[in-house]
């Protein structure tokens, strides 16, 4: 396959550039003329009007006017590079293929460098075959993992029934308490004439979702054992109060596990598969700057163990049917 970034419509793009450039030159001339009327030298009129050239035009139009298209190459005609220079096949006017040629073949997950530890309000949920993980706290990752793999409301199985029964019982008890608690305020409102005979009555109820229990700052805590010489007790440290290196390490390890389980469709994920019905045979994981806030020895351990984590599944291991590749950037020599 050859992937090419090319204009969606070359003729239309050319027309837009010529029109924009002509308008820019006209405005430039009008500005120079106005400057001359005011007694200023036309050569001193230095206002830059977009676009100055094709490069400046494309800087604004690249994302909207260009697209990536895929072309089929002939494997028998492939030639090895010579002196580091590729010898590309000619396309000979062949048409691009429709759709994504790598759909069902490659799953791509990414851990970006900007992870935003200790900075609330930057969590971005996403759930796609190709994911880019930006600023995410571990509690957010836990909620996402729960929703994708563990939520008993999603395609419940036999082992979910006990949890569902407990949730429904708690919900009935909570609704009863709400009705009792709001009885007097609603009665007082009724004395004011609302709701009237023809108005709908108010009803207070709740819907308990277990994942809501992870939606707060102390959802994830780190247990710190403390020994005063006689007794040992545990102190609980909130997620945002721990060291950035420790947060970074745990966050990356958990994301790797979540990537793997989403790829292999562990738990409820098997019911949420996208259009493709097969598991992509190649899993590509991109990790940017894993060394941030990490001690040198921890970096060594992480790199040695990261690929093992990505392969820790009964269908993976040493199996040649599914391949995991990990690309790490900006890791210094250790």
CORVEN-V580521 format. One record per backbone hydrogen bond with DSSP energy under -0.5 kcal/mol. CO is the residue of the C=O (numbers start at 1). NH is the residue of the N-H. If there is no record, write none. Layout:
# CORVEN-V580521
co:CO nh:NH
co:CO nh:NH
This chain:
# CORVEN-V580521
co:2 nh:4
co:2 nh:71
co:4 nh:6
co:4 nh:69
co:6 nh:67
co:9 nh:13
co:10 nh:14
co:11 nh:15
co:12 nh:16
co:13 nh:17
co:14 nh:18
co:15 nh:19
co:16 nh:20
co:17 nh:21
co:18 nh:22
co:19 nh:23
co:20 nh:24
co:21 nh:25
co:22 nh:26
co:23 nh:27
co:24 nh:28
co:25 nh:29
co:26 nh:30
co:27 nh:31
co:28 nh:32
co:29 nh:33
co:30 nh:34
co:31 nh:35
co:32 nh:36
co:33 nh:37
co:34 nh:38
co:35 nh:40
co:36 nh:39
co:41 nh:44
co:42 nh:45
co:44 nh:46
co:47 nh:49
co:53 nh:57
co:54 nh:58
co:55 nh:59
co:56 nh:60
co:57 nh:60
co:57 nh:61
co:58 nh:62
co:61 nh:65
co:62 nh:66
co:65 nh:8
co:67 nh:6
co:67 nh:69
co:69 nh:4
co:70 nh:97
co:71 nh:2
co:73 nh:75
co:74 nh:77
co:75 nh:78
co:81 nh:83
co:82 nh:85
co:84 nh:86
co:85 nh:82
co:86 nh:88
co:91 nh:94
co:97 nh:70
co:99 nh:101
co:100 nh:103
co:102 nh:105
co:102 nh:106
co:104 nh:281
co:105 nh:282
co:107 nh:284
co:108 nh:131
co:109 nh:286
co:110 nh:112
co:110 nh:133
co:111 nh:288
co:113 nh:115
co:115 nh:136
co:116 nh:119
co:118 nh:120
co:119 nh:122
co:123 nh:125
co:129 nh:131
co:131 nh:110
co:131 nh:133
co:132 nh:134
co:133 nh:112
co:134 nh:136
co:135 nh:124
co:137 nh:141
co:138 nh:142
co:139 nh:143
co:140 nh:144
co:141 nh:145
co:142 nh:146
co:143 nh:147
co:144 nh:148
co:145 nh:149
co:145 nh:150
co:146 nh:150
co:146 nh:151
co:149 nh:268
co:151 nh:154
co:153 nh:155
co:157 nh:160
co:157 nh:161
co:158 nh:161
co:160 nh:164
co:161 nh:165
co:162 nh:166
co:163 nh:167
co:164 nh:168
co:165 nh:169
co:166 nh:170
co:167 nh:171
co:168 nh:172
co:169 nh:173
co:170 nh:174
co:171 nh:175
co:172 nh:176
co:173 nh:177
co:174 nh:178
co:175 nh:179
co:176 nh:180
co:177 nh:181
co:178 nh:182
co:180 nh:183
co:180 nh:184
co:182 nh:186
co:183 nh:187
co:184 nh:188
co:185 nh:189
co:186 nh:190
co:187 nh:191
co:189 nh:192
co:189 nh:194
co:190 nh:193
co:203 nh:205
co:209 nh:212
co:210 nh:213
co:211 nh:214
co:212 nh:215
co:214 nh:216
co:216 nh:219
co:217 nh:239
co:219 nh:221
co:220 nh:239
co:222 nh:224
co:222 nh:237
co:223 nh:225
co:224 nh:235
co:226 nh:228
co:226 nh:233
co:231 nh:228
co:233 nh:226
co:235 nh:224
co:235 nh:237
co:236 nh:238
co:237 nh:222
co:238 nh:241
co:239 nh:242
co:243 nh:247
co:244 nh:248
co:245 nh:249
co:246 nh:250
co:247 nh:251
co:248 nh:252
co:249 nh:253
co:250 nh:254
co:251 nh:255
co:252 nh:256
co:253 nh:257
co:254 nh:258
co:255 nh:259
co:256 nh:260
co:257 nh:261
co:258 nh:262
co:259 nh:263
co:260 nh:264
co:261 nh:266
co:266 nh:269
co:267 nh:270
co:268 nh:271
co:269 nh:272
co:278 nh:280
co:281 nh:323
co:282 nh:107
co:282 nh:284
co:283 nh:285
co:283 nh:325
co:284 nh:109
co:284 nh:286
co:285 nh:287
co:285 nh:327
co:286 nh:111
co:287 nh:289
co:287 nh:329
co:289 nh:292
co:291 nh:294
co:295 nh:299
co:296 nh:300
co:297 nh:301
co:298 nh:302
co:299 nh:303
co:300 nh:304
co:301 nh:305
co:302 nh:306
co:303 nh:307
co:305 nh:309
co:306 nh:310
co:307 nh:311
co:309 nh:312
co:311 nh:313
co:311 nh:317
co:313 nh:316
co:316 nh:319
co:323 nh:283
co:325 nh:285
co:326 nh:328
co:327 nh:287
co:329 nh:289
co:330 nh:332
